C-alpha cells in the first residue's frame, strides 16, 4: 500500500539538533510522522525545498502586539500577520496592553479576541500586579500562558513592582519561571532630574545606564537564590550582566535582543534618532561584542525582538518625550539569517536560540525541534537570497522599522504551521489558523 501523508517536504536541508541533513519530512494531522517518507509516498501537498534550509518553526518569545484599542499601530491580527511574513510560527505576547493582562477575566478576553484572528500560534504573558499577586499561581497555569512577567523597572501603574519585599512575595507565589524586565527603578528615578527635554536621543543610554541594568539584575538574582524561584532575565544589554549571570545558571536563563546584537551607540542614535530609542537602550559596541561572545559560549538561551510598535508621531517627539520601543517581529528572522551568513553563528545555533531555547525556557509542549511526534512547524529559508528590507514590505500598521534599507543575505520563503503553509514567497495564505501554544512547565 502506498504511504499517504497530508504534506511532504522533499529535497530540503533540515536543521536538526545534531546538524544539517538532506532529508524529507512526512506530516500527518499537523505533526511530523517521519523524516524518511518513501520515495513512492504520496501527499495532499508536496513542497519541493531544493536549495532551501528547513528550520524548526521559529518563535519570537518577546513581543508587544498591543490590542484592539491601538489597532492603528498594531494588534494581534496585524502583528501575527507580520510574524508569518517574517518566517515566525509562534510569538509570545506581553501583558502591558490596555487593559493590562492581570486577571483571569482579562486573560480570557484576550484569548477570545485572538481565537480566530491570530495568523500564528500564540503564547500569552500575564502581568504581576500588586492587587492580584495572590492570583498568580493560578494564572500561570492557565491555557496558553507562557510566563508571569514582572516589570521591575520601566513601567507604570500596577505593573511596576520595584521593591524587594513585593518582588519576593511574587517569587513565592507559584512555581514556573518568571520573566523580568530588569532595570533598577530607584536609580532611574534618582537620575532623571539630571536630564531635560530636548537633549540628544543618545542621552537615553546615559540616563538608563549600565548600572541601572546591572543593579536590577543583581537584586533579582539575590532574591531568586533566596526563594529558589527560576528567573528569565529579558533583554540583557550589558557586558557586566552577562559576565555576572554565568554564576547563576542554576536559577537563571538569559534573553538577548536582536537589536543588541545588531546596533550600537552612538551610531544608531546618529542615524536613526528617536527610532533608536528603546528600553533597555542600545549601548556602546563593547556590549554588543559581549552579547555575541555570550551567544558563542552558550550563555544566551533566547534571542527575541521585543517588538514594541508606536505611531510615528509618538516616536518623533523630543527626548525624553518620545516613545521607547522598536518594531522587530517581521525583521528578526531576516536579520538573524544575515548574521548566520556573516559567520557570527550557525543555523543550528539560530534554531536553538529561536526555537529550542524558547521551548526549553518556557516549557513548550510539542515544539522546539524537527522530530517525529512534534508539531509540523517549519521555517523555510533561502540562504542565498539577497534582499533589502523595504518599508512597503512592513505589515504593521505603524509602517516603520529601524532596519529599512538594510541589505541582508538569507530570507524566509515559507512559514508552515502544523503542516499548513501560511506564507509562501511574501504572500500570506488562507485564513488565520493560530492556536494557543501548549505549556507544561
C-alpha positions in Angstrom: 0.0 0.0 0.0 1.4 3.4 -1.0 2.0 5.6 2.1 0.0 8.8 2.1 0.7 12.0 4.1 -1.1 15.3 4.4 2.2 17.1 3.5 5.6 16.0 2.3 8.6 18.4 2.1 11.2 17.0 -0.2 14.9 17.7 -1.0 15.4 20.3 1.8 18.4 20.6 4.1 16.9 20.0 7.6 18.3 22.0 10.5 18.3 19.3 13.2 19.8 19.4 16.8 22.6 17.1 15.6 23.5 19.0 12.4 22.4 19.6 8.9 20.9 16.7 6.9 19.4 16.3 3.5 16.1 14.6 4.2 12.4 14.6 3.5 9.6 15.2 6.0 6.2 13.5 6.1 3.4 15.2 8.0 0.1 13.8 9.2 -2.6 15.6 11.1 -0.4 18.5 11.9 2.6 16.6 13.3 5.8 15.1 12.0 5.2 11.5 11.1 8.7 10.7 9.7 11.9 12.1 8.5 12.2 9.4 5.8 9.0 9.1 3.7 9.4 6.6 1.0 10.2 7.9 -2.5 6.9 6.5 -3.6 4.9 8.1 -0.9 2.1 10.5 -1.8 0.6 13.5 -0.1 -2.1 16.0 -0.3 0.6 18.7 -0.8 4.2 18.3 -1.8 6.7 21.1 -1.3 10.0 21.0 -3.2 12.6 22.5 -0.9 15.5 22.1 -3.2 18.2 24.7 -2.3 16.4 25.6 0.9 17.1 25.0 4.6 14.2 23.8 6.7 14.3 25.1 10.3 12.0 24.1 13.1 9.3 26.7 13.3 10.9 29.8 14.7 9.5 31.6 17.8 9.7 35.2 18.9 9.2 34.9 22.6 9.1 38.7 23.3 6.6 40.8 21.5 4.1 43.6 22.3 1.2 43.2 19.9 -0.7 46.0 21.5 -4.5 45.4 21.4 -7.7 46.4 19.6 -7.6 49.8 21.1 -4.4 50.6 19.3 -5.1 48.8 16.1 -3.9 51.8 14.1 -0.4 51.0 15.5 -0.6 47.2 16.0 -2.9 44.4 17.2 -2.9 40.6 17.3 -4.2 40.3 13.8 -1.7 42.6 12.2 1.2 41.6 14.4 0.8 37.9 13.8 0.4 38.5 10.1 3.7 40.4 10.2 5.2 37.5 12.1 4.3 34.8 9.5 5.6 37.1 6.7 8.9 37.2 8.6 9.1 33.5 9.0 7.8 33.0 12.5 5.5 30.2 13.5 4.7 31.4 17.1 5.0 34.6 19.1 4.6 35.2 22.9 2.8 38.5 23.7 3.5 40.7 26.7 0.7 41.8 29.1 1.1 45.6 29.2 -1.7 46.5 26.8 -4.9 48.3 27.6 -6.1 46.9 29.9 -3.1 45.1 31.3 -3.5 41.3 31.5 -3.5 40.8 35.3 -6.8 38.9 35.9 -8.4 35.7 34.6 -11.2 37.7 33.0 -8.8 39.9 31.1 -6.8 36.9 30.0 -9.9 35.2 28.7 -11.0 38.2 26.8 -7.6 38.4 25.1 -7.8 34.7 24.2 -11.3 35.2 22.8 -10.2 38.1 20.7 -7.2 36.1 19.3 -9.1 32.8 18.8 -10.0 33.4 15.1 -7.6 36.3 14.4 -4.1 35.1 15.0 -2.1 34.1 12.0 0.5 32.2 14.0 0.4 30.2 17.3 0.4 32.4 20.4 1.7 32.4 23.9 0.5 35.0 26.4 2.2 36.5 29.4 0.3 37.5 32.5 1.4 40.6 34.4 2.4 40.7 38.0 0.4 43.5 39.7 0.2 44.3 43.4 -3.6 43.8 43.7 -3.5 40.3 42.1 -0.3 38.8 43.4 -2.2 36.0 45.2 -3.8 35.0 41.9 -0.5 34.4 40.0 -0.1 30.8 41.0 -3.4 30.0 39.3 -2.9 32.5 36.4 0.4 31.0 35.4 -1.2 27.6 34.8 -4.0 28.9 32.5 -4.0 27.5 29.0 -1.7 29.5 26.7 0.2 31.3 29.4 3.9 31.2 28.8 5.0 33.0 32.0 4.4 35.7 34.6 6.0 39.0 33.5 7.4 41.3 36.2 8.3 44.9 35.3 11.0 45.6 38.0 11.6 48.9 36.2 10.3 50.9 33.2 6.6 50.6 33.7 3.7 52.5 35.1 0.6 51.8 37.2 0.1 48.4 38.9 2.5 46.6 36.6 5.5 48.2 38.2 7.0 46.2 41.1 10.2 47.7 42.2 10.8 46.9 45.8 12.4 43.8 47.1 9.7 42.8 49.6 7.0 42.7 46.9 9.3 41.1 44.4 10.0 38.3 46.9 6.3 38.0 47.5 5.7 37.4 43.8 8.5 34.9 43.7 6.9 32.9 46.5 3.6 32.7 44.7 3.6 29.9 42.1 6.5 27.8 40.7 7.1 28.4 37.0 9.9 30.5 35.7 9.2 34.3 35.9 10.3 36.7 33.1 11.8 40.0 34.3 12.4 43.5 32.9 15.4 44.1 34.9 16.3 47.8 35.5 16.5 49.4 38.9 13.6 51.8 39.1 15.1 53.7 42.1 18.2 54.5 40.1 16.2 55.6 37.1 14.1 58.0 39.3 17.2 59.3 41.0 19.0 60.1 37.8 16.0 61.5 35.8 16.4 65.1 37.1 19.9 65.2 35.6 18.4 65.3 32.1 16.0 67.6 30.4 13.7 67.8 27.3 15.5 68.4 24.0 18.8 66.7 24.9 20.2 64.3 22.2 18.5 61.0 21.8 21.7 59.3 22.7 21.1 60.7 26.2 18.6 57.8 26.7 21.6 55.4 27.2 23.2 57.8 29.7 20.0 58.0 31.8 19.3 54.3 31.7 22.9 53.5 32.2 24.8 50.2 32.7 24.5 50.4 36.5 20.7 50.7 36.3 20.5 47.4 34.4 23.3 45.7 36.4 21.9 46.7 39.8 18.5 45.5 38.8 19.8 42.1 37.8 22.0 41.7 40.9 18.9 42.4 43.1 16.8 39.9 41.2 19.4 37.2 41.4 19.8 37.6 45.1 16.0 37.2 45.5 15.9 34.2 43.1 18.5 32.4 45.0 16.8 33.1 48.3 13.4 31.9 47.1 14.6 29.2 44.7 12.3 30.6 42.0 13.7 30.3 38.5 14.2 33.6 36.6 14.4 34.5 33.0 16.2 37.9 32.5 14.8 39.6 29.5 16.8 41.8 27.1 20.1 41.6 28.9 22.0 44.6 27.4 25.3 44.9 29.3 28.6 43.1 29.3 28.6 43.4 33.1 25.3 41.5 33.4 26.4 38.8 31.1 29.6 38.2 33.0 27.7 38.1 36.2 24.9 35.8 35.1 27.3 32.9 34.3 27.4 32.2 38.0 23.6 31.9 38.2 22.9 29.3 35.6 21.3 27.1 38.3 18.5 29.6 38.7 18.6 31.9 35.7 18.1 31.9 31.9 19.1 34.7 29.6 17.5 36.6 26.7 19.3 39.0 24.3 17.6 41.1 21.8 18.3 41.2 18.1 18.8 45.0 18.4 21.6 44.5 21.0 23.3 42.1 18.6 23.0 44.4 15.6 23.0 48.1 16.7 25.4 50.1 18.9 25.8 53.6 20.2 26.4 56.2 19.1 26.0 55.0 15.5 22.3 54.0 15.9 21.3 57.3 17.5 23.3 59.3 14.9 21.5 57.5 12.1 18.0 56.9 13.5 17.4 59.5 16.2 14.2 58.5 18.0 13.9 55.3 16.0 16.9 54.0 18.1 15.2 54.7 21.5 14.2 51.5 23.4 14.4 50.1 26.9 17.0 48.9 27.9 18.9 51.2 25.5 21.2 50.5 22.6 24.7 50.7 24.2 28.3 51.0 23.1 29.9 48.4 20.9 31.7 46.6 23.7 28.3 45.5 25.0 27.3 44.2 21.5 30.6 42.3 21.4 29.9 40.8 24.8 26.5 39.7 23.7 28.0 37.9 20.7 30.6 36.2 23.0 27.7 35.1 25.2 25.9 33.6 22.2 29.0 31.7 21.2 29.6 30.5 24.7 26.1 29.2 25.2 25.2 31.6 27.9 22.3 33.1 25.9 19.2 30.9 25.8 16.8 33.0 23.7 17.0 35.8 21.1 13.8 37.9 20.7 12.7 41.1 19.1 10.9 43.0 21.9 8.6 44.2 19.1 7.1 47.3 20.5 5.5 49.5 17.8 4.4 53.1 18.3 3.0 55.7 15.9 5.4 57.9 14.1 4.1 60.9 15.9 4.8 59.3 19.3 8.3 58.3 18.2 9.3 61.6 16.7 8.8 63.7 19.8 11.8 65.3 21.5 13.7 63.1 24.0 12.6 62.1 26.6 9.0 62.5 25.5 9.5 60.2 22.5 8.0 56.7 22.9 10.6 54.0 23.8 10.3 50.8 21.7 11.1 49.5 18.3 9.4 47.2 15.8 11.0 43.9 15.0 8.7 40.9 14.7 8.8 40.9 10.9 12.5 41.6 10.6 14.2 39.4 13.3 14.4 36.3 11.1 16.0 38.0 8.0 18.5 39.9 10.2 19.4 36.8 12.2 19.9 34.9 8.9 22.2 37.7 7.8 24.2 37.2 10.9 24.4 33.5 10.0 25.6 34.4 6.5 28.3 36.7 8.1 29.6 33.7 10.1 28.5 35.0 13.6 26.5 31.9 14.4 25.4 28.7 12.7 21.9 27.7 11.6 21.8 25.1 14.4 22.5 27.8 17.0 19.9 30.1 15.4 17.3 27.2 15.7 18.4 26.8 19.3 18.0 30.5 20.2 14.7 31.0 18.4 13.0 27.6 18.8 14.6 25.0 21.1 15.6 27.8 23.6 12.2 29.3 24.0 10.7 25.8 24.2 13.2 24.9 27.0 12.8 28.1 28.9 9.0 28.4 28.9 8.2 24.6 28.9 6.6 24.5 25.5 5.0 21.2 24.6 5.3 19.8 21.0 7.5 22.5 19.6 11.2 23.2 19.6 12.7 20.8 17.1 12.1 18.8 13.9 11.3 15.4 15.2 8.7 12.7 15.0 5.6 13.5 17.0 6.4 17.2 17.2 4.2 19.9 15.7 4.9 20.3 12.0 6.1 23.9 12.3 8.8 24.8 9.8 10.5 28.0 8.6 11.9 27.5 5.1 14.8 29.9 4.2 16.9 30.6 1.2 20.4 31.4 2.5 21.5 32.6 -0.9 18.7 35.2 -1.4 19.8 38.8 -1.0 17.1 41.3 -0.2 16.8 44.9 1.0 14.3 45.4 3.8 11.7 47.8 2.3 9.1 49.9 4.0 6.5 48.5 1.6 7.1 45.0 3.0 6.3 46.0 6.6 2.8 44.8 7.6 2.5 46.5 11.0 0.1 49.5 10.7 2.7 51.8 12.3 4.5 51.4 9.0 8.1 51.7 10.1 11.2 49.7 11.0 14.6 50.8 12.3 16.1 48.5 9.6 14.5 50.0 6.5 17.2 49.9 3.8 19.3 47.2 5.4 20.7 44.6 2.9 20.5 41.0 4.2 21.7 37.7 2.9 19.2 34.9 3.8 15.4 35.2 3.6 12.4 33.3 4.9 10.4 32.0 1.9 7.8 29.9 3.6 6.1 29.6 7.0 4.4 26.3 7.8 2.3 25.9 11.0 1.1 22.4 11.9 1.6 21.2 8.4 -0.3 24.1 6.7 1.6 26.7 4.7 0.6 30.2 5.9 3.2 32.2 4.0 4.9 31.5 0.6 7.1 34.0 -1.1 5.9 37.1 0.7 2.2 36.1 0.3 0.0 35.3 3.4 -2.2 32.3 2.5 -5.7 31.3 3.6 -7.3 32.4 6.9 -5.8 32.8 10.3 -5.1 29.3 11.9 -3.2 30.3 15.1 -3.8 28.5 18.3 -2.6 28.9 21.8 0.8 27.3 22.4 0.7 24.5 24.9 2.9 24.9 28.0 3.7 22.3 30.7 6.4 23.9 32.8 
